[in-house]
Amino acid sequence: MTRILLTAFEPYDRWKENSSWLALVDFTSWYEGELDITTRRYPVDLSKLKEMLESDLREDFDYAIHLGQAPGSPLIKLEAVGLNLRTNGEILVSGGLMAYRTNVDLDGCLQRLISAGIPTQISHHAGTYLCNAALYLSQYFAELLGRRTQSVFVHLPLAPRQVAGQESPFASMSTPMQSAAIAVIAEHLAQSGS
C-alpha cells in the first residue's frame, strides 16, 4: 500500500483560514481510496516546520504532498524546484544543495488534472517563503535520513469564502475542486510509481 504524508499550513497574517487546510480537511471527509494517508497541519514558523518535517519523514513515506495557499493565483500550481533560500536572503541549510528539483512526475500530474477539468500549471519554483522551505526541506531530510520519500509542493488558490468580503478582488477556486485535485495527484503518484 502506498504511504503518503499530506500536509497543509495553518492560517497566517490577514488570512483567518488557509485554503490548503480547508482542502485537506475536505479531502479527508470523502476520500475512501486504498492509499495510506497521514495528514499534518504545519505552523507558519520555520524552526517548527523544520522540526516537525524531519520527525514526520523518519516514518519513510512513499510520497510527501505538501499544500499551501497562493493568494491571487487563479489556478493550482505544481512546484518544480525548492531553493535553499529564505525570504531574507539567508540559506535554509548550511552546506545543503542550492536547490532540489521535485522527483515526482509533474507532467503526468498536470495532464491528469487538466483532463479532470482542474485549472493547473507547472511553476518553476515555490518562492522563498515557507512553501519553498517545505519542498526543499522535505527532499533534504529524505536524502539525509536515507528515506525513499518523493516530494511535491502544490500551491492552491484561495477558497471563495476567504475572498468573500475582501476589499480587493482575489481569484479563488472551490474547496471541493481543490480536494479533488489532491485525490487526482495522490492517485496518479501511486499508480505511476513515479
KEKE-3310 file (N, C-alpha, C; in steps of 0.2 Angstrom, whole numbers, plus 5000, padded with zeros to 4 digits):
npx = (5004:5003:5011:5007:5012:5003:5002:4997:4995:4993:4982:4988:4995:4984:4975:4962:4959:4966:4968:4974:4973:4959:4956:4963:4956:4943:4945:4949:4936:4929:4937:4940:4949:4962:4974:4987:4986:4993:4990:4995:4995:5005:5014:5015:5030:5047:5057:5049:5042:5053:5057:5046:5044:5056:5054:5042:5046:5054:5047:5047:5039:5031:5028:5027:5016:5014:5004:5000:4994:4991:4988:4979:4982:4975:4974:4979:4996:5009:5024:5040:5054:5063:5071:5087:5085:5079:5067:5073:5085:5094:5102:5093:5098:5114:5128:5120:5113:5110:5098:5083:5076:5059:5056:5045:5032:5028:5023:5014:5005:5000:4994:4984:4976:4972:4964:4954:4947:4952:4960:4977:4995:5012:5024:5040:5047:5045:5044:5051:5047:5039:5032:5041:5052:5046:5046:5059:5066:5059:5064:5078:5078:5074:5084:5095:5091:5090:5079:5065:5056:5047:5044:5032:5026:5011:5003:4989:4974:4965:4951:4934:4926:4936:4939:4927:4920:4932:4941:4949:4949:4951:4957:4949:4946:4935:4933:4930:4934:4948:4951:4947:4958:4969:4966:4967:4981:4987:4982:4987:5001:5003:4999:5007:5020:5030)
npy = (4994:5011:5024:5040:5056:5070:5087:5103:5121:5131:5146:5162:5179:5191:5181:5172:5159:5145:5140:5128:5120:5120:5113:5100:5096:5094:5085:5073:5071:5064:5055:5039:5030:5017:5022:5024:5037:5050:5064:5081:5097:5111:5123:5141:5144:5144:5137:5127:5121:5114:5106:5098:5092:5085:5075:5069:5064:5053:5042:5036:5038:5035:5045:5063:5075:5091:5105:5122:5139:5151:5166:5176:5168:5161:5147:5130:5127:5117:5114:5115:5116:5117:5130:5133:5144:5158:5171:5182:5181:5173:5156:5141:5128:5126:5122:5114:5107:5119:5119:5108:5098:5093:5076:5069:5064:5078:5082:5071:5072:5085:5083:5074:5082:5092:5085:5081:5093:5103:5118:5120:5123:5120:5127:5135:5137:5137:5150:5160:5158:5149:5139:5136:5132:5120:5111:5111:5107:5094:5086:5087:5082:5069:5063:5065:5057:5045:5040:5034:5044:5053:5070:5083:5100:5108:5122:5131:5140:5154:5150:5152:5157:5163:5174:5181:5196:5203:5218:5220:5212:5195:5180:5164:5147:5133:5124:5110:5107:5109:5099:5088:5089:5085:5072:5067:5069:5062:5049:5047:5048:5036:5026:5028:5026:5035)
npz = (5000:4996:5004:5010:5015:5019:5019:5026:5029:5043:5047:5043:5045:5037:5034:5040:5038:5030:5013:5010:5021:5022:5010:5013:5024:5018:5008:5017:5022:5012:5005:5000:4996:4993:4998:5010:5020:5029:5038:5041:5050:5048:5057:5053:5054:5053:5061:5068:5058:5052:5062:5064:5051:5049:5059:5055:5042:5046:5046:5034:5021:5005:4997:4999:5000:4999:5004:5000:5001:4988:4987:4975:4965:4951:4948:4951:4956:4952:4960:4954:4959:4974:4983:4991:5001:5009:5013:5017:5011:5017:5018:5019:5024:5029:5020:5012:4996:4983:4977:4975:4963:4961:4963:4957:4945:4937:4925:4922:4932:4929:4917:4921:4930:4922:4912:4921:4922:4930:4933:4930:4932:4929:4940:4941:4953:4971:4977:4990:5003:5017:5010:4999:5008:5014:5003:4999:5011:5013:5003:5006:5020:5017:5009:5018:5029:5023:5016:5006:5002:4990:4985:4983:4980:4981:4976:4981:4975:4984:4994:4990:5001:5008:5000:4999:5004:5004:5002:4990:4975:4973:4965:4965:4970:4971:4986:4986:4972:4974:4983:4976:4967:4975:4977:4964:4961:4971:4968:4955:4958:4965:4956:4946:4951:4951)
capx = (5000:5007:5010:5008:5011:4999:5002:4995:4998:4989:4981:4993:4994:4977:4971:4959:4959:4971:4965:4977:4970:4952:4956:4965:4950:4938:4948:4948:4929:4926:4941:4939:4953:4966:4981:4988:4987:4994:4989:4998:4995:5011:5014:5019:5036:5052:5060:5044:5041:5059:5057:5040:5045:5061:5051:5037:5050:5058:5042:5048:5033:5032:5027:5025:5012:5014:5000:5000:4989:4994:4983:4980:4983:4968:4974:4984:5002:5013:5030:5046:5060:5063:5078:5090:5085:5074:5064:5078:5091:5099:5100:5089:5103:5121:5131:5115:5112:5107:5091:5081:5070:5055:5057:5039:5030:5024:5019:5009:5000:4997:4989:4978:4972:4968:4959:4949:4944:4955:4965:4983:5001:5019:5028:5047:5049:5039:5046:5056:5044:5038:5031:5048:5055:5043:5048:5067:5067:5056:5069:5084:5078:5073:5091:5099:5089:5091:5072:5063:5050:5047:5040:5029:5023:5006:5000:4981:4971:4961:4944:4929:4924:4941:4938:4921:4920:4938:4941:4952:4947:4956:4955:4948:4944:4931:4937:4929:4938:4954:4951:4948:4965:4973:4965:4970:4988:4989:4981:4992:5008:5003:4998:5013:5026:5035)
capy = (5000:5017:5028:5047:5061:5075:5092:5109:5126:5135:5152:5167:5186:5193:5176:5169:5152:5143:5136:5122:5116:5118:5107:5094:5093:5092:5078:5068:5070:5060:5051:5032:5026:5012:5024:5025:5044:5053:5071:5086:5104:5114:5130:5146:5146:5140:5132:5122:5117:5110:5100:5093:5089:5080:5070:5065:5060:5047:5037:5033:5038:5034:5052:5069:5080:5097:5110:5129:5143:5156:5172:5179:5163:5158:5140:5126:5127:5111:5117:5110:5117:5120:5133:5133:5151:5161:5177:5187:5180:5168:5150:5136:5123:5127:5116:5110:5109:5125:5118:5101:5098:5088:5070:5066:5066:5083:5082:5067:5076:5091:5081:5071:5087:5096:5080:5082:5100:5107:5123:5119:5124:5119:5133:5133:5137:5139:5156:5159:5158:5143:5134:5134:5128:5114:5107:5110:5103:5088:5082:5087:5077:5062:5061:5065:5051:5039:5038:5034:5048:5058:5076:5088:5105:5111:5129:5131:5147:5155:5147:5158:5160:5168:5180:5185:5202:5207:5225:5219:5206:5189:5174:5159:5140:5130:5119:5103:5106:5108:5092:5083:5089:5081:5065:5066:5069:5056:5043:5047:5046:5029:5022:5028:5024:5040)
capz = (5000:4995:5010:5008:5020:5016:5024:5024:5034:5047:5045:5044:5043:5036:5032:5045:5036:5025:5008:5010:5026:5020:5005:5016:5028:5014:5005:5021:5023:5007:5001:5003:4992:4996:5000:5017:5021:5036:5037:5046:5049:5050:5059:5049:5058:5050:5065:5070:5052:5051:5067:5063:5045:5050:5063:5050:5037:5048:5045:5027:5017:4998:4995:5003:4996:5003:5001:5003:4998:4984:4986:4969:4959:4948:4947:4955:4954:4954:4960:4952:4962:4981:4984:4998:5001:5013:5010:5019:5008:5020:5016:5024:5026:5028:5016:5008:4989:4981:4975:4974:4959:4963:4959:4955:4938:4937:4919:4922:4937:4926:4912:4924:4932:4916:4910:4926:4921:4935:4930:4934:4928:4932:4941:4941:4960:4975:4980:4995:5010:5020:5005:4997:5013:5014:4997:4999:5017:5013:4999:5010:5025:5015:5007:5024:5033:5018:5015:4999:5001:4985:4987:4978:4983:4977:4978:4979:4976:4989:4993:4989:5007:5010:4996:5000:5008:5004:4998:4984:4972:4973:4962:4970:4967:4976:4990:4983:4967:4977:4987:4970:4964:4979:4975:4957:4962:4975:4964:4950:4960:4967:4950:4941:4955:4949)
cpx = (5004:5005:5012:5007:5008:4999:4999:4997:4992:4987:4987:4991:4986:4972:4969:4959:4964:4968:4968:4974:4963:4951:4958:4959:4944:4939:4947:4941:4926:4930:4941:4944:4958:4973:4981:4990:4987:4994:4993:4996:5001:5010:5017:5025:5041:5055:5055:5043:5047:5059:5052:5041:5050:5058:5047:5041:5054:5053:5043:5042:5035:5032:5025:5022:5011:5009:5001:4995:4993:4989:4985:4980:4976:4968:4979:4990:5006:5021:5036:5052:5059:5071:5080:5091:5078:5072:5070:5085:5096:5097:5097:5094:5110:5124:5126:5115:5109:5100:5089:5075:5066:5056:5051:5037:5025:5020:5013:5003:4996:4992:4983:4973:4968:4963:4953:4945:4947:4961:4971:4989:5007:5022:5035:5050:5044:5040:5051:5053:5043:5036:5037:5052:5053:5046:5055:5068:5065:5061:5076:5084:5077:5080:5095:5097:5089:5084:5070:5058:5052:5042:5038:5026:5017:5003:4993:4979:4967:4954:4939:4927:4930:4941:4932:4922:4927:4937:4944:4950:4952:4953:4953:4946:4940:4935:4936:4933:4946:4956:4951:4955:4969:4972:4968:4978:4990:4988:4986:4999:5008:5003:5004:5020:5031:5040)
cpy = (5006:5022:5035:5051:5067:5081:5098:5114:5129:5142:5157:5174:5188:5187:5172:5161:5151:5138:5129:5117:5115:5113:5101:5091:5091:5085:5072:5066:5065:5054:5044:5027:5021:5015:5025:5032:5047:5060:5075:5093:5107:5121:5135:5148:5141:5135:5126:5118:5112:5104:5095:5089:5083:5074:5066:5061:5054:5041:5034:5032:5037:5041:5057:5074:5086:5102:5117:5133:5149:5162:5175:5174:5161:5150:5137:5126:5121:5114:5113:5110:5120:5123:5133:5141:5153:5168:5183:5186:5175:5161:5146:5131:5125:5121:5112:5112:5116:5124:5110:5102:5092:5082:5066:5068:5071:5084:5077:5069:5081:5088:5078:5076:5091:5091:5080:5088:5104:5112:5122:5121:5121:5125:5131:5134:5140:5145:5156:5159:5151:5137:5131:5130:5121:5109:5106:5105:5096:5083:5082:5082:5070:5059:5060:5058:5044:5036:5038:5040:5053:5064:5080:5093:5108:5117:5129:5138:5148:5151:5153:5161:5164:5175:5184:5190:5206:5213:5224:5213:5201:5184:5169:5152:5137:5125:5112:5102:5105:5101:5087:5083:5085:5074:5063:5065:5063:5049:5042:5045:5038:5024:5022:5026:5029:5042)
cpz = (5000:5001:5009:5015:5017:5021:5021:5030:5037:5044:5046:5042:5043:5035:5038:5044:5031:5020:5008:5015:5025:5015:5008:5020:5024:5011:5010:5023:5018:5004:5004:4999:4996:4998:5007:5018:5028:5035:5043:5045:5052:5052:5054:5053:5056:5055:5067:5064:5051:5056:5066:5056:5045:5054:5058:5045:5039:5047:5038:5023:5010:4995:5000:4999:5000:5000:5004:4999:4994:4983:4979:4963:4957:4947:4951:4952:4957:4954:4959:4956:4969:4981:4991:5000:5005:5010:5012:5016:5011:5017:5021:5027:5024:5025:5012:5000:4988:4980:4974:4969:4961:4959:4957:4948:4938:4931:4919:4927:4933:4921:4915:4927:4927:4913:4914:4926:4927:4933:4934:4929:4932:4933:4943:4948:4964:4979:4985:5003:5012:5015:5001:5002:5014:5009:4997:5005:5017:5009:5003:5016:5023:5013:5014:5028:5029:5017:5008:4997:4995:4986:4982:4982:4978:4980:4976:4979:4982:4988:4993:4996:5010:5006:4997:5006:5008:5000:4991:4981:4971:4969:4967:4966:4973:4980:4988:4977:4969:4980:4981:4967:4968:4978:4969:4958:4966:4972:4959:4952:4962:4961:4946:4944:4953:4954)
residu = (MET:THR:ARG:ILE:LEU:LEU:THR:ALA:PHE:GLU:PRO:TYR:ASP:ARG:TRP:LYS:GLU:ASN:SER:SER:TRP:LEU:ALA:LEU:VAL:ASP:PHE:THR:SER:TRP:TYR:GLU:GLY:GLU:LEU:ASP:ILE:THR:THR:ARG:ARG:TYR:PRO:VAL:ASP:LEU:SER:LYS:LEU:LYS:GLU:MET:LEU:GLU:SER:ASP:LEU:ARG:GLU:ASP:PHE:ASP:TYR:ALA:ILE:HIS:LEU:GLY:GLN:ALA:PRO:GLY:SER:PRO:LEU:ILE:LYS:LEU:GLU:ALA:VAL:GLY:LEU:ASN:LEU:ARG:THR:ASN:GLY:GLU:ILE:LEU:VAL:SER:GLY:GLY:LEU:MET:ALA:TYR:ARG:THR:ASN:VAL:ASP:LEU:ASP:GLY:CYS:LEU:GLN:ARG:LEU:ILE:SER:ALA:GLY:ILE:PRO:THR:GLN:ILE:SER:HIS:HIS:ALA:GLY:THR:TYR:LEU:CYS:ASN:ALA:ALA:LEU:TYR:LEU:SER:GLN:TYR:PHE:ALA:GLU:LEU:LEU:GLY:ARG:ARG:THR:GLN:SER:VAL:PHE:VAL:HIS:LEU:PRO:LEU:ALA:PRO:ARG:GLN:VAL:ALA:GLY:GLN:GLU:SER:PRO:PHE:ALA:SER:MET:SER:THR:PRO:MET:GLN:SER:ALA:ALA:ILE:ALA:VAL:ILE:ALA:GLU:HIS:LEU:ALA:GLN:SER:GLY:SER)
# end
